[in-house]
Amino acid sequence: MTDFLLVAFVILIAGVVAVPIASRLGLGSVLGYLLAGIFIAPILGGLGVDIEALQVFAEFGVVMMLFLIGLELEPKKLWAMRGQLLGLGGGQVLITIAIIAGIALVAGEVWQSAVGIGAVLALSSTAIILQTLNEKGLFNSEGGKASFSVLLLQDIAVIPLLAFIPLLAVPEIAELAASGGASDGTHGDNGGHGHGASWTLTEGLPVWLSVLITLGGIGAVATIGNFLTRPIFRFIAGANLRELFTATALVFVIGIALLMIIVGLSPALGTFLAGVVLANSEYRHELESDIAPFKGLLLGLFFITVGAGIDFGLVAANWQLLGILAFGLIAVKAAILGGLGYLSGLRRQALWLFALGLAQAGEFGFVLIAFAASHFVFDGQTGDILLLVVAATMLATPVLFIIYDKVIAPRYSVAENREADAINDTNHIIVAGRGRVGGIVDRMLSSAGFSTTVIDYDSRHIEVVRKFGYAAFFGDATRPDLLHAAGIDDAKLLIVALDEREQIDKLVKYAVSNYPNLHVIARAIDRDHVFHLWSFGCRDIIRETYDSSVRMGRSAFQSLGIDAAQSQAMASAWEEMDRKSLRGVADLFDPDIPMAENEALINRVKELQSEWDPVLREQMDTILKRGA
């Protein structure tokens, strides 16, 4: 028990320390977990931890991740992806196997080993890529969707690859192993992390019967998703215990994973299909909220085990070969993906995201290496080198995403490829940003006969705006020279309606400090941002979701049977009190102290609540009695 707690403590503290540091440095959580695993590898080795066994357990995080992704995809959306699934995904797997096998043949491998190596390295890391795409908000981008299609096809391809690899056995390697002259490595025949013969009903059966059993398993998943989840969760709800919902969600996912293994399918694929079936279920959000924490912890554990499993002794002995192979693999896969992506219509940063994001080998490579070595497709030494290549390319993936973020994406930014417009029209009102907030403000001012000078950073949006007859200039409104050209020296009003918080802060700070007679109205992202802008000297601050939230509260009053006039009066009373409380604590805000640690501010908020809550309640009661 003590050993288990010690191992759990070491792993958790490594993640808790490394990931925030990596995230603050812009490296992303995945690289943080990988580095954490590298640092604690000696400790885990000293404690006798079986890293491979721990990794097999942690890979269930990938299964949970695909289930959650399936929950976000309706069946019609999945059907719409069929072209990318078959064209991009299928093409990538087959072409990559062929090209890598050709390179291996030239390097002196026999054709069976060459094809096996190609199969191992053709797959990419579902765990790293999807986690990173979600973190960076790129999952729904054009490149992100294409990447997901390929990853999904790769997960499907694992099944036929597991069936095909035993056919590639090299007689000479098998004979050498039988005579004791060579080892097949430390990789036992685990059947692919859960695809062992003792668990799979389709093992050794005729093809037609295996297909029937597999289709039956898929049908069972569809039946469970459509007909059994509602009564099961309704029954569990009767106990009124939150932990039972969580347990039921885990039972649901684990049960489907086991069912998929039994019928010869990938558990990740099976749970993904289950998620798609449940995409329209009323329990979708319940399942998502229950599964997400376990998914995050297991994925983090998986990345830590990848880092901890690196054999640095073997790396030191073969570092030159390892570097060449890892770099070469990334270059070859990126070139293949780039070509396929271009043919499928991907362009600009979407093409680079697709090519660089999928250029590594993946976690299923560990599975296939063990499986291939145990079936004498290549010898143990080759298997060990391949393990290091897979781990090295996975470690390099966060770096590739950093290159994409810092080097490639900015090159395609419209701001980098277009000079700011020459502003030849100045007015007493400047609107910085004409998106969903600034656009409404500009239209309201124009309708009242006021002339504005609008500056926006999105050239495509500006072109659309101009087609509707509205004037706008392209440029970065935080640049002093552009503000000067827009007439800020003589302006009476500056409306800051930019989208990004850093840009808002930069512009507000500059305008308030340099133009004390200029009235600045600033858009705030949230309540915390209000305090920051107040500390800069801005005194006219509008929270972007505030008014819509107050209107929603007013509608809630009306839905409870309170008439429209009373609801409006109650909403106005609450709004007035909220604004007073905001002003009452704004001067206590310190931008150098996190709000949760600012004791003076916290105490003042509590004082105001105890002072004003009874007053507000009395006002509400008076409004209701007046209406009655």
N, C-alpha and C positions, 0 to 999 in steps of 0.2 A: 504493500500500500504506500509506504514511504517513498519507494523508488518511483512509483507511478506519479505521485504528487510532485516529486522533484523534477521529473522529466516534463510534466505539464507546466510547471512553474518556469523552467528554463525556456521552453518553446514560447510561452505566452509573453514573458518579459522581453525576449528577443524581438518579437513582433511589435510589441508596444513601444519599444525604444526605437527600432530601426525604421519602421514605416513612417511615423510622423516626420522624422529627420529627412528621409528620402523625399517625401511629399513636399516639404518646405523648400528643398533644393531643386524641385521641379523634375525629380527622377521618376515619380510615380510609385504607387504602393507595391507593384509586382517586383520591381528591382529591390525595393526595401526588404520584402520577404526573402528574396533570393540571397541578398547580402547577409540577412540575419541568419539564414541557414548555414552559410559559409563560416560565419564567426562562431557559431555554437557547435559546429561539427565535431571538434575535438572533445567537447564536454559530453555530447551524446555518445560518442565512441567510448569514452571512459565509463559511461553509465551502462554500456552494453546494449544500447538501443538498436533494434533491427530497422534500419532506415528504409529498406525496400518494403518490409511489411507495413510500416507506418505510411509509406507512400501509397500503397494499394488501398489502404483505408481512406486516406485523404483524397484519393481520386474520385470518391463519391461526391465531392464538391462540384466536380464537372457535371456529374449526373444531375445534381440539384440545379445547377446553373442552366442547363438546357431545358429542364422542366419549367423554370421561371421564364425563360425566353419563349417557350411554347405557349405559355399563358398570355403573352403579349401578341401572339399571331393568330388571327382567325384563319380557318381553313381556306377561305377564298384568297387570303393574302399569300398563303403558302403555295396554292395552286398557281398564283400569278408569278411565283419565283421559279417555276419549273424550267424555264429557258436557261436561267443562270445556273440552276442546280445541275442540269445535264450538260450544258455547253461549257460553262466556266469550270464547274467542279469536276465533272467527268474528264474534260479535256486536260485540266491541270494534273490530275492523278496519273492518267495514262502517259501523257507526254513527259512528265517528270520522271516516271519510272523508266521510260525508254531512254531518255538522255543520260540520266545518272548511270543506268546499266551500261550504256555505251562507253561512258568515261571509265567505269570500273573494268570493262573488258580491255580497254587500251592500257590500263594500269596493270594488267596481268591476271585478273580474277577469271575463274571459269564462269561460263555463262549463267549457271544456276546461282552461284554466289552473287554475280553482278546484278541479276534481276532481284534477288532478295535484298541486296543493299538499296537498290532503287525503291523497292516497296517500303522499306523502313524509313527512308529519308523523304519520301514524297509527301508524307502527312505533315501538317502544321499543328501548332499548339492552340487548341480550342480554349484552354483555360486562360492563357496569357492574353491572347488576342481579344477575346470577348470582354474580359475584365478591363483591359486597357481601353477598348473602344467605349465601354460604358462609362468609365471614369472621365474620359475626355469629351463625352457627349458626341461621339462620332458614330455611334451604332446605327443611327437612322440616316446618316449621310450616304451619298451615292457609293463611295468607296467602302463604307461600313457594311452596307447591305450586300454588296458583291462579295466581301470577305466572308460574311455569314453564310452565304450560299455555298461557297467552296468548303467551308469548315463542316457544314451539315453533310455534304456529299462525302467528305473524307471520313466522317464518323460512320456513314453507311458502308463505305468501302472497306472498313476494317473487317467486316464479316467475311466477304469473299476472299480477302487477303489471308485471313486465318485458315480458310479452307484450301487456298492455293499454295501457301508456303511449304507444307509438307511434301508436295510434289517436286520441290526443287532440291531435295536432299542430294548431297554430293557423295557417291559411294566411297571415294577415297577418304573423306573426312570421317564417315561413319566407321570404316574399317580401322582407321587409325585410333579412333576413340575406343572401339571395341577391344583393341589390342593393348590399350592403356598407354598409348604413345602420345595422346593429346587429350586435353579436357575440353568438354563443351562449355566450360566456364561455370560460373556460379549461378547460372540462370536455369532453374528447373523448369519443367514443363507445367507451368501453371495454367496453361490453356488460355493465356491472354487475360490475366487478372480477372478471373471470374468466368472464363469460357472453358473450364475444364470439362473432361469427358464425363466425370461423375455427376455433373449438374445438367448436362445438355441432353435433352431427349432425342435430338436429331442426329446424334453421333452414330455413324455407321448405318443409318437408314437409307433406303432408296431416295433419290432426289425428289420424286413426286410426293413421297410421304413427308419428307422434311419441309417441302414447300407448304403442304397442307397444315402441318403443325405450326409453322411460322405464321401463316395467315390466320390460323385459329387464335394465336396469341395476340395478334394485332386486333382481331375482332373482339377478344376479351377486354382489351384496353378500352376500345371504343364503347363497349357495353357498360363497363364500370364507370367510365366518365359521364356517359349520357344518362344512365338510369339508376346507379347505385349511390352516387355522391350525395344527392339531395336527401334521400331518407337517412343515410348514415350520419350526415352532419346535423340533420334535424334531431336525430336520436341523441347525439352527443350534446347538442345545445340544451337538452332537457336537464343535464347535470349542472349546468351553469358554472362550469369550471374552465377557465381559460386554458389551463395546461392540458386539458383533454383535447381541445382543438389542435394544439400543437402536436400532441402525440398522434392524433388521427392523421394529420397532414404528413407526418413522418412515416407512419404505417402505410399510407397511400403511396408515397414515392418509393419507399423501400420495397413494398410488395410488387409494384409494377416493374422495378428493376430486376427483382428475382424472377418474375414471370418471363421477362425478355431473355434472361440468361438461359432459362430452362428451354425456351423454344429456339435458341440459337441466334438471338439478336443482341446487339449492343444495348446495355442498360441505358446508356445516354440517349440513344435513338428512341428507345421505348418510352422513356419519361418525357422526351421532347414531344412525341406524338400524343401522349396523355395530356400534356400541357395545351397542345393545339385543340384537342377535343374539349377541354375545359375553358377555352378562351372566352366563351360566351356565358359561362356559368355565373350564377349570382354569388358563388363562393370563391370566385377567382381571387379577389383581393384578400380574403381571409387566408387562403392557401399561400398567397404571395408573402404576406406579412409574417406567417408562421415559419416558412421555409427559408426566407432570406438570411436571417442571422446564422443559421447552420451552414448555409452555402458559403457565406463570407468567411467563417472560421475555418471550414474544411479547405477552401481554396487557399487561404493563407497558409495553412499547415502543409498543403501540397507544395506550394512554392518554396517553403522552408526546407522540406525534405529534398527537393531538387538541388538546392544549394548545398545542403549537408551531405548529399550523396556523391559529391564530386571527389574522385580519387586524385588527390594532389600529387601523390608519389608518381602515378602514371603520367599525370600532366607534366611534371618536371622532366620525366624521362623522354617525353615525346612532344614537347611544347611546340617545336617548329612544325612538325607534321600536323599536329592538332590545329594550329593556327591556319595553315594552308587549307586544310580540309574544311574547317568551319567557314572561313572567308569564301572559299570556292563554292561551298554549298549555298550560302546566302546569295552570292552573285548569280549562280546558275538559276536558282529558283526565282529570284527577283526578275531575271531576264525572261524566263518562261511566263511568269505571271504578268509581267508588263506587256508582253506580246499578246497574250490572250485577252487581257483587259482592254488593250487598244482595239482589238478586233471586235470586242463586244460593245464598244462605244464609250468606254471610260476615257476621260481626258483630264489634263491638268492635275490638281492636287488629289483628285479622286483616284487617278491611275497610280500615283506615287504611294498613296496610302494603301492601296490594294497590293501593290508589288512588294513594298517593304514590310508591311504588316504580316504577310504570310510567308516570308522568305526563310523562316527558321524550320527546324524539325520539331516534332511535338511529343507530348507525353505518351501517345500511343506508340511512338518509336521504341520506348522502353519495353513495352509489351511485346512488340514484334521482334525485337532483338533477342529477348529471352526465348521466345517461341521458335525463331529461326535457328538459334544456336542449339537448342535442344533437339531439333530435327536435322542437325548436321548440314544446314544450308551454308554456313561458314564456321570457321573455328572460333574457339574462345577468345584468342587474341584479337581477331578482327571484331568480334562482338564488343570487347572492352573498349577498343578505339571508337567504335560507333557510338557507344554509350556516352563517351566524353564529347564527341561531336554534337550529339543531340543536346546534351546539357549546355555546351558552350554556345550554341546558336540560340537556345532559350534564354540564356543569360544576356546575350547580345540584343535580344528583341526590344527591351525597354530603351536601350541606347538608340536603336533604329527609329523608335517613335519620337525620341527627343530630337533626333536629326530632322525628322519630318516636321515637328512642331516649330523648331527654332530656325531651320534653314530652308526647307522646301516650301512649306505652307506660306510663309511671308512673301516668297518670290511670286506667288500667284495672287497675292492680295491686291485688290483693285487699287488700294492706296499706294502700292509700290509701283504700279504700272501706269499711273496717270498723274500728271501735274495738277495742282490745285487750280480751280477756275480763277480767272481774273475778275474780281468783284467791281463792277462798274455802277453799282446802284447802292447807295447807303440810305438808311432810315434810322429813326430813333428807337426802333425795336429790332433786336437781334434774337433769332431763334436758333439755338444750337441743337441740331438733331430733328429730323422730320419723319420719325417713325410713327409707331402707334400712339405715342403720347404727344410728341411735338406736332404731328400732323393735325390732330384735333384742335390744339391750341391755335395753330396758324390759321386754320379754316374759320374758327370763331372770331379771331381778330380781323381777318379779311372781310368777313360778313358784316362787321361793324364799321368798315371803312378805314381801318388802320393798315398802313403799309409796313411790311416786315422784310428783313433781310435774313434769309434762311440758309444755314450752312449744314451740310450733311456729309457723312463719310462713305456712304454707299452709292456708288455711281449708277448702278442698275436701278436702284430705287428712285434716284433723282430723274433718270430718263423716263420712268413711268409717271412720276409726278408732273413732269413738264408736258407730257401728252395730254394731261387733263387741264392744262392751262395755268398751273401754279409755278411760280418762279422759285428756284433753289440753286445754290452754288455748291459745287463739290469741293471739299477740303476738310482739313483737321481743325475743328473749332478751338482746340486747345493751343494752337500756334499763335503767339503774340502778333506776328507780322500779318497773319490772315485776319485776326480780330481788328487790327489797326486799319487794314484795307476795308473792312466791313463798316468802319465808322464808329468803333467803340468809344473813341475819345469824346464824341458828341452824343452818344446814345443815352437814352433815358432808362431803358429797360433791357435786361438780358434774361432770356428764358433758357435755362439749361435742361434740355430734355434728351440728353444722350442715354444710351443703353448701359454702357459699362461704368461700374462704380468708380474705378480708378480715373477714368476720363472726366467724370462728373467732379470728383474731388479736385483734380488738377485745374480744371477750368474755374470752378468756384473760388478756390484759394487764390488764383491769379487775379480774377476780376475784383474780388472784395478787397484785396490788399492794394491793388493799383488804381482802382477807380472808386473811391469812397462815396461819391455822389451817385453812382450807378445803382439802380434797384435791381437786385438779382433774385429771380424766382428759380429755385433749384428742385429738380426731381430727386427724391430719395428712394432707395431700393427697399428699405425697411426701417423699423424704429431705431435700431442701432445706427443706421446711416444718418438719420435725422440728427442725432447727437453729434456725430462727426462734423456734419455741415454747420451745425450751430457753433461748434468750437472754432470753425474757420471764420466766423463772423457773419454768416448768412442768416437772415431773419425771416425769410419768406420761403418755407420749405414744404413741399407737397409730397406725401408718400404715394407711390404709384398705384398701390392697391387699396388705399385708405377709403376713398369715396365709394368705390364699388363694394367694399366690405360693409360700410355703413348702410348702403342701399340694400344689401343682402340681409342685414339684420332687420331693417325696416320691413322687408318682405316676410321675414320670419314672424314678426309681430302680427302682420296681417293674416298669415296662414293660421295663426292661433286664434283668430276670431276678432282681433282688434281692428277697428275701422281705419281707413287710410289717414284721416286727419290726426287721430290719436297716435298712430304708428309713426307718422312724420314728426310729431311733437316729441315723442319718446326718443326717437333717433337723434333729433337735434339736441335734446337735453344730455344724452350720453356723449355726443360729439363735443359739446361745449365743455363738459367736465374732463373729457380725455385730453383736449387741447390745453386746459389749465394745468392738468397734472404733468403733461409733457414739458410745459414751460417751467413748472415748479422744480423740476429735477435737472433741466438741461445744463445749468451752470455748474452742477456738481460732476458733470461728465469729464473724465480725463482720458484722452485718446491713447495714453501710454499704459493704462490699466484696463484689463478686460472687465466688462460690465459685471460679470459674475463674481469678481474679486473687489469691486469698488464698494466697500462697506458703507461709506457715507451716502452714496447714491441709493444703495439697497435700503438702508434705514429710512431715507427720506421718502422713498416710494411706499414703504409700509406705513409711515406716518400719514401720508396723503390718502392712502386707501382707507385707513381707519377713520380719518376725518371726513372724507367726502363720500364714501359709500352709503352711509345713512342718509346724507343729504340727497344723493341721487335717487335712492330708493323712495324717499318721501316725494320727490318731484314726479317720479313715475306713477306712484299711487294717486297723486293729485290729478295727473292727466287722465288716468283711467276713471276716477270718480267723476271728473268733470264731464267725461263722455257719457257715463251712465246716467 
